[in-house]
Amino acid sequence: MNAEIIAVGSELLLGQIANTNAQFMSEQLAELGINVYYHTVVGDNEKRLEQVIDIARNRSDVIIFTGGLGPTKDDLTKETIARMLHKSLVMDQQALQHLEDYFQKTNRIMTENNKKQALVIDGCKILKNDVGMAPGMIYEDKDDDKIYLLFPGVPKEMKEIFIHYAIPYLYNVIDENAFIESHVLRFFSIGESQLEHDLQDLIDEQTNPTIAPLAKDGEVTIRITAKHEIRDEALQMIAEVEGKILARVGEYFYGYNDTSLQKEAVALLKKKMCTIASAESLTGGLFGKMITEISGASSIYRGGIVCYANEVKEQLLHVPKEVLATEGAVSETTARILAEEVRRLLRTDIGISFTGVAGPEKSEGKDVGTVYLGVASQNKTEVYLLTLAGSRESIRKRTANYGFYYIMKHLKKGI
């Protein structure tokens, strides 16, 4: 199947927002084995939208729209598609009730034009919007053998609808006589090229199950997808391939599907009943922010000290002045002392520290991306030297992620 994505909204053409929706959907469709050959962005203009749709239905099997489903006059997507398909728009009572409940819950007045969001193309499949107002839609044009998918332009709403409702539908369209199962394995501290190299023969031989690597946000994922008439057989096929993959690169594996490093680290800290505290120079509190974004983190995270200035390292965390003068703030010794002292001061099982050079210029004669990360427990302290590349923001984020990764490593070793 060939698909194309049409993003509707003049704000995209004006550069006021980026078209992240198309990026997300292309990624998801590629994993389903659906080819995306065209991305189009068109403004809130009826005639130009008609022209874009005419071109799309002459070259694609699946046409996906984002945006233009709102309550205002310039929201024209479903109206234009309905007219071109010679269909009417009808009021969906369930969608209308959802709108009324939404406004009541948020203690807002629902104006008459908001009812427009409950209008749907007659004969479509309605995709419930669990986090917003306007529902998504799927319309199958049997005469032309085309499928039209419509989603709100708000990224959060689009993603929720796409993942929970559109993907199961598309799986069924691809092969309605088979179960299609898919698992995502997540890896950290290994590059995409290295991972592909280590798994090259498995990737080259793939047919069913398929193996799809993807690098994103400093980590690598592998989606294993299997198809079989019997669901348990599809799951068994995935398990066999997963076993082969983990036998080779299992040391970098940290979790499945939609998890994250911080979620897995917090879960493991809870399981081991360990508390943790942080001393942050380079990351400036980012690690503490990330860990406290996870529900239940208060049971394991006591707190942290942002020791950006050397005076704070010396006075609060007792890094000797001579260490700072001779070895520097960005050093193995400083990272070791910071981790041990924050653990002692906050009376936790684990102390973690971050010190390094985020850029844009060298510091203490050390290159940008030089990072020392310390992890201290009762019996042992480990300091890791990282050499990272990228922007200042990227280095700080990856450093914090390495913190979660090494916490899990320590806990699994039982120290």
C-alpha positions as CSV (number, residue, x, y, z in Angstrom):
1,M,0.0,0.0,0.0
2,N,1.2,3.5,-0.8
3,A,0.2,6.4,1.4
4,E,0.7,10.1,1.4
5,I,0.2,12.7,4.2
6,I,-1.5,16.0,3.7
7,A,-1.1,18.6,6.5
8,V,-3.7,21.4,6.4
9,G,-3.0,24.7,8.0
10,S,-1.6,28.1,6.9
11,E,0.4,28.3,10.2
12,L,2.6,25.5,8.8
13,L,3.3,27.4,5.6
14,L,4.1,30.6,7.6
15,G,6.7,28.7,9.7
16,Q,4.8,29.3,12.9
17,I,4.9,25.6,13.8
18,A,6.8,22.6,12.5
19,N,5.1,19.7,10.7
20,T,5.9,17.1,13.4
21,N,2.7,15.2,12.7
22,A,3.9,14.0,9.3
23,Q,7.2,12.9,10.8
24,F,5.4,10.8,13.5
25,M,3.0,9.2,11.0
26,S,5.6,8.4,8.4
27,E,7.6,6.6,11.2
28,Q,4.6,4.6,12.2
29,L,3.5,3.7,8.7
30,A,7.0,2.6,7.8
31,E,6.9,0.1,10.6
32,L,3.6,-1.2,9.3
33,G,5.2,-1.7,5.9
34,I,3.1,1.0,4.3
35,N,5.1,3.2,1.9
36,V,4.9,7.0,2.3
37,Y,6.0,8.6,-1.0
38,Y,4.6,12.2,-0.6
39,H,4.2,14.8,2.1
40,T,2.1,17.9,1.2
41,V,1.4,21.0,3.2
42,V,-1.5,23.2,2.1
43,G,-3.0,26.3,3.6
44,D,-6.5,26.9,4.8
45,N,-7.8,27.5,1.3
46,E,-10.6,25.4,-0.3
47,K,-9.5,25.5,-3.9
48,R,-5.9,24.7,-3.2
49,L,-7.0,21.8,-0.9
50,E,-9.2,20.4,-3.7
51,Q,-6.2,20.5,-6.1
52,V,-4.0,18.7,-3.5
53,I,-6.7,16.0,-3.0
54,D,-7.1,15.5,-6.7
55,I,-3.4,14.8,-7.1
56,A,-3.3,12.6,-4.1
57,R,-6.1,10.2,-5.1
58,N,-4.5,9.7,-8.5
59,R,-1.3,8.3,-7.0
60,S,-1.9,6.9,-3.5
61,D,-4.0,4.2,-1.9
62,V,-4.2,5.8,1.6
63,I,-4.6,9.6,2.0
64,I,-4.0,10.9,5.5
65,F,-5.0,14.4,6.6
66,T,-4.1,16.3,9.7
67,G,-5.6,19.6,10.7
68,G,-8.7,21.5,9.6
69,L,-11.2,19.7,11.9
70,G,-11.8,22.5,14.3
71,P,-14.7,24.8,15.0
72,T,-13.7,27.9,13.0
73,K,-14.6,28.9,9.4
74,D,-11.1,28.2,8.1
75,D,-11.3,24.6,9.2
76,L,-12.3,23.1,5.9
77,T,-10.8,19.6,5.7
78,K,-13.8,17.4,6.2
79,E,-16.1,19.8,4.3
80,T,-13.9,19.7,1.3
81,I,-13.3,15.9,1.3
82,A,-17.1,15.3,1.8
83,R,-18.0,17.5,-1.2
84,M,-15.4,15.8,-3.4
85,L,-16.7,12.4,-2.5
86,H,-20.3,13.5,-3.0
87,K,-21.1,12.8,0.6
88,S,-22.9,14.8,3.3
89,L,-21.8,15.7,6.8
90,V,-23.9,14.4,9.6
91,M,-24.0,15.1,13.3
92,D,-22.6,12.2,15.3
93,Q,-24.5,12.2,18.6
94,Q,-21.8,10.3,20.5
95,A,-19.2,12.9,19.4
96,L,-21.6,15.7,20.3
97,Q,-22.1,14.2,23.8
98,H,-18.3,14.0,24.2
99,L,-18.0,17.7,23.3
100,E,-20.7,18.7,25.8
101,D,-19.1,16.5,28.5
102,Y,-15.7,18.0,27.8
103,F,-16.9,21.6,28.2
104,Q,-18.8,20.8,31.3
105,K,-15.8,19.1,32.8
106,T,-13.5,22.0,32.1
107,N,-16.2,24.5,33.3
108,R,-16.3,26.3,30.0
109,I,-19.2,27.6,27.9
110,M,-19.8,25.6,24.7
111,T,-20.5,28.0,21.8
112,E,-22.7,27.0,18.9
113,N,-19.8,26.7,16.4
114,N,-18.1,24.0,18.6
115,K,-20.9,21.6,17.5
116,K,-19.2,21.7,14.1
117,Q,-16.5,19.4,15.5
118,A,-19.1,16.6,15.9
119,L,-19.9,16.7,12.2
120,V,-18.6,13.6,10.4
121,I,-18.6,12.3,6.8
122,D,-21.7,10.2,6.3
123,G,-20.7,6.5,6.3
124,C,-17.3,6.9,7.9
125,K,-15.7,5.0,10.8
126,I,-15.3,7.4,13.7
127,L,-12.1,7.4,15.7
128,K,-12.7,8.5,19.2
129,N,-10.7,11.5,20.5
130,D,-9.9,10.6,24.1
131,V,-7.7,13.6,24.9
132,G,-9.4,16.4,22.9
133,M,-12.6,17.3,21.1
134,A,-12.8,16.7,17.3
135,P,-12.9,12.9,16.5
136,G,-10.9,11.4,13.7
137,M,-12.4,9.6,10.8
138,I,-11.8,6.8,8.3
139,Y,-13.7,6.8,5.0
140,E,-13.4,3.9,2.6
141,D,-14.2,4.9,-0.9
142,K,-15.1,1.5,-2.4
143,D,-15.7,2.9,-5.9
144,D,-12.2,4.4,-6.2
145,D,-10.5,1.9,-3.9
146,K,-9.1,4.7,-1.7
147,I,-8.9,5.1,2.1
148,Y,-9.2,8.6,3.6
149,L,-8.0,9.1,7.2
150,L,-8.6,12.4,9.0
151,F,-7.0,13.5,12.2
152,P,-7.0,16.7,14.3
153,G,-3.9,18.8,13.9
154,V,-3.0,19.0,17.6
155,P,-0.1,16.5,17.9
156,K,-1.1,15.0,21.2
157,E,-4.6,14.3,19.9
158,M,-3.4,13.0,16.6
159,K,-0.9,10.6,18.2
160,E,-3.4,9.2,20.7
161,I,-6.0,8.5,17.9
162,F,-3.4,7.2,15.5
163,I,-1.8,4.7,18.0
164,H,-5.0,3.4,19.6
165,Y,-7.4,3.4,16.7
166,A,-5.8,3.9,13.3
167,I,-2.9,1.4,13.7
168,P,-5.3,-1.5,14.6
169,Y,-7.4,-0.6,11.6
170,L,-4.5,-0.5,9.2
171,Y,-3.2,-3.8,10.5
172,N,-6.5,-5.3,9.5
173,V,-6.5,-3.7,6.1
174,I,-3.0,-5.1,5.4
175,D,-4.2,-8.6,6.0
176,E,-7.6,-9.3,7.5
177,N,-7.0,-13.0,7.7
178,A,-4.0,-12.9,9.9
179,F,-2.9,-11.6,13.3
180,I,-0.2,-9.0,13.2
181,E,1.8,-8.7,16.4
182,S,4.5,-6.2,17.1
183,H,7.0,-5.7,19.9
184,V,9.5,-2.8,20.3
185,L,12.9,-3.5,22.0
186,R,14.7,-0.4,23.4
187,F,18.5,-0.1,23.6
188,F,20.8,2.5,25.0
189,S,24.6,3.2,24.8
190,I,24.9,1.6,21.4
191,G,24.8,3.4,18.1
192,E,22.4,2.5,15.3
193,S,25.3,1.5,13.0
194,Q,26.9,-0.7,15.6
195,L,23.5,-2.4,16.4
196,E,22.8,-3.0,12.7
197,H,26.4,-4.4,12.2
198,D,25.9,-6.8,15.1
199,L,22.5,-8.0,13.7
200,Q,23.2,-7.6,10.0
201,D,22.6,-11.3,9.0
202,L,19.2,-11.3,11.0
203,I,18.1,-8.1,9.2
204,D,19.2,-9.4,5.8
205,E,17.3,-12.7,6.3
206,Q,14.1,-11.1,7.6
207,T,10.8,-11.9,5.9
208,N,8.4,-12.8,8.7
209,P,9.0,-11.6,11.4
210,T,10.4,-8.3,10.1
211,I,13.1,-6.4,12.0
212,A,13.1,-2.6,11.8
213,P,15.8,-0.6,13.6
214,L,15.3,3.1,14.3
215,A,17.5,5.6,16.0
216,K,15.8,8.4,18.0
217,D,16.7,10.7,20.9
218,G,20.0,9.1,21.7
219,E,18.8,5.6,21.7
220,V,17.9,2.8,19.3
221,T,14.7,0.8,19.0
222,I,14.0,-2.4,17.1
223,R,10.4,-3.3,16.2
224,I,9.8,-7.0,15.6
225,T,6.6,-7.6,13.6
226,A,5.1,-11.1,12.9
227,K,2.1,-12.2,11.0
228,H,0.3,-15.5,11.4
229,E,-3.2,-16.9,11.2
230,I,-2.9,-17.9,14.9
231,R,-2.0,-15.2,17.4
232,D,0.0,-17.4,19.7
233,E,2.1,-18.5,16.8
234,A,2.9,-14.8,15.9
235,L,3.9,-14.2,19.4
236,Q,6.1,-17.2,19.5
237,M,7.8,-16.1,16.2
238,I,8.6,-12.7,17.8
239,A,10.0,-14.4,21.0
240,E,12.4,-16.5,18.9
241,V,13.7,-13.5,17.0
242,E,13.9,-11.5,20.2
243,G,16.0,-14.2,21.8
244,K,18.5,-14.1,19.0
245,I,18.8,-10.3,19.2
246,L,19.2,-10.2,22.9
247,A,21.9,-13.0,22.8
248,R,24.0,-10.5,20.8
249,V,23.2,-7.0,22.1
250,G,21.3,-7.8,25.3
251,E,23.7,-5.8,27.4
252,Y,22.3,-2.6,25.9
253,F,18.6,-3.6,26.2
254,Y,16.6,-1.8,28.8
255,G,12.9,-2.2,28.1
256,Y,9.9,-2.8,25.8
257,N,7.5,-0.7,23.8
258,D,6.6,2.8,25.1
259,T,8.8,2.8,28.2
260,S,11.7,5.2,28.9
261,L,15.0,5.0,30.8
262,Q,13.7,7.0,33.7
263,K,10.6,4.9,34.0
264,E,12.6,1.7,34.0
265,A,15.1,3.1,36.5
266,V,12.4,4.3,38.9
267,A,10.7,0.9,38.7
268,L,13.9,-0.9,39.5
269,L,14.7,1.4,42.4
270,K,11.3,0.7,43.8
271,K,11.7,-3.0,43.3
272,K,15.0,-3.0,45.1
273,M,13.7,-0.6,47.7
274,C,16.6,1.8,47.1
275,T,16.7,5.5,47.6
276,I,18.8,7.9,45.5
277,A,20.0,11.5,45.6
278,S,21.8,13.6,42.9
279,A,24.6,16.1,42.7
280,E,24.3,18.0,39.4
281,S,26.8,20.4,37.9
282,L,26.7,19.9,34.1
283,T,23.0,18.9,34.1
284,G,21.8,21.8,36.3
285,G,18.9,19.9,37.9
286,L,17.8,18.1,34.7
287,F,18.2,14.7,36.2
288,G,16.1,15.7,39.2
289,K,13.4,17.1,36.9
290,M,13.3,13.9,34.7
291,I,13.1,11.5,37.7
292,T,10.3,13.5,39.4
293,E,8.2,13.4,36.2
294,I,7.6,9.7,36.9
295,S,4.7,9.0,39.2
296,G,5.8,7.5,42.5
297,A,9.3,8.9,42.3
298,S,8.9,10.4,45.7
299,S,9.3,7.0,47.3
300,I,12.9,6.6,46.0
301,Y,14.2,10.1,45.2
302,R,15.2,12.1,48.3
303,G,16.4,15.2,46.4
304,G,19.4,16.8,44.8
305,I,22.0,19.6,45.0
306,V,22.7,21.7,41.9
307,C,26.4,22.4,42.4
308,Y,27.0,24.5,39.3
309,A,29.6,26.8,40.9
310,N,32.9,25.5,42.4
311,E,32.1,27.2,45.7
312,V,29.0,25.0,46.1
313,K,31.0,21.9,45.3
314,E,33.6,22.9,47.9
315,Q,31.3,24.2,50.6
316,L,28.3,21.9,50.4
317,L,29.7,18.7,49.0
318,H,33.2,19.0,50.4
319,V,35.2,18.7,47.3
320,P,38.7,19.8,48.4
321,K,40.0,23.1,47.1
322,E,43.2,21.5,46.0
323,V,41.3,18.9,43.9
324,L,39.4,21.7,42.1
325,A,42.7,23.6,41.6
326,T,44.7,20.6,40.3
327,E,42.3,18.1,38.7
328,G,39.4,20.5,38.1
329,A,35.7,20.4,38.5
330,V,35.5,18.2,35.4
331,S,37.4,15.2,36.7
332,E,37.0,11.7,37.9
333,T,37.9,12.6,41.4
334,T,35.4,15.4,41.6
335,A,32.6,13.2,40.2
336,R,33.5,10.5,42.8
337,I,33.4,12.9,45.7
338,L,30.2,14.5,44.6
339,A,28.4,11.1,44.3
340,E,29.7,9.9,47.7
341,E,28.9,13.2,49.5
342,V,25.4,13.7,48.2
343,R,24.6,10.1,49.2
344,R,26.0,10.7,52.7
345,L,24.3,14.1,53.2
346,L,20.9,13.0,52.0
347,R,21.2,9.5,53.6
348,T,20.3,7.5,50.5
349,D,21.4,4.1,49.2
350,I,22.7,5.6,46.0
351,G,24.3,8.9,45.1
352,I,24.8,10.0,41.5
353,S,26.8,12.9,40.2
354,F,27.2,14.7,36.9
355,T,30.1,17.0,35.9
356,G,31.4,17.9,32.5
357,V,31.6,20.4,29.6
358,A,28.3,21.0,27.7
359,G,29.8,23.7,25.5
360,P,29.8,25.7,23.4
361,E,33.5,26.2,24.4
362,K,36.1,24.1,26.2
363,S,36.5,24.3,29.9
364,E,39.5,23.6,32.0
365,G,41.2,22.5,28.8
366,K,38.7,19.7,28.3
367,D,36.8,19.3,25.1
368,V,33.1,19.9,24.7
369,G,31.2,16.7,25.5
370,T,33.7,15.4,28.1
371,V,31.5,14.1,31.0
372,Y,32.2,12.3,34.3
373,L,29.3,10.5,35.8
374,G,29.6,9.0,39.3
375,V,27.5,6.4,41.0
376,A,28.1,5.7,44.7
377,S,26.6,3.0,46.8
378,Q,27.5,1.7,50.3
379,N,30.2,-0.7,49.1
380,K,31.4,0.8,45.8
381,T,31.7,3.9,43.7
382,E,32.0,3.8,39.9
383,V,32.9,6.8,37.7
384,Y,32.2,6.7,34.0
385,L,33.9,8.9,31.4
386,L,31.6,9.8,28.5
387,T,32.6,11.5,25.3
388,L,29.5,13.0,23.8
389,A,28.8,15.0,20.7
390,G,26.0,17.4,19.7
391,S,24.5,20.6,21.0
392,R,24.6,21.9,24.6
393,E,21.0,20.7,25.1
394,S,21.7,17.3,23.6
395,I,24.8,16.7,25.7
396,R,22.9,17.6,28.9
397,K,19.9,15.4,28.0
398,R,22.1,12.4,27.0
399,T,24.1,12.8,30.2
400,A,21.0,12.6,32.3
401,N,19.8,9.5,30.3
402,Y,23.2,7.9,30.9
403,G,22.5,8.4,34.6
404,F,19.4,6.3,34.5
405,Y,21.2,3.7,32.4
406,Y,24.1,3.3,34.8
407,I,21.7,3.2,37.9
408,M,20.1,0.2,36.3
409,K,23.4,-1.4,35.6
410,H,24.5,-1.0,39.2
411,L,21.2,-2.3,40.6
412,K,21.3,-5.3,38.4
413,K,24.8,-6.1,39.6
414,G,23.5,-6.0,43.1
415,I,25.8,-3.2,44.4
